[in-house]
Amino acid sequence: MIKNLCKLLTMVIMLTGIVSAEEYTQVRAEHILVKTAVEAQQIKKEIDNGGDFEYYARVYSLCPSGKNGGDLGYFGRDQMVKEFERAAFNTPVGNVSNPVYTQFGWHLIKVLDKR
């Protein structure tokens, strides 16, 4: 009985995504790089209120990827600075991270896919 309950609970957890059985090795993301936390927070607020991420990347991002809507393509572990990588791998697909500080400035990261 207990063994069957454990199996059922494991299946429910995996199907609902509470815990993933899959370890992602790559993330596809877009990002916006700005100089200040205040600027990052304001842009995040605008995006959360329905603003277009790619538009804000083209207008405000200091990174050359901004001209492409912030698209970074796919990247794996140990290809980005740790703070950026941690946020990208921990942000659910379709969501935008809270502002993340790195040595380059403040980032907003929109996760497009994981594989």
Secondary structure, DSSP 8 states (H G I E B T S, - for coil): -HHHHHHHHHHHHHHHTSS-SS---EEEEEEEEES-HHHHHHHHHHHHTT--HHHHHHHH--SGGGGGTTEEEEEETTSS-HHHHHHHHHS-TT-B---EEETTEEEEEEEEEE-
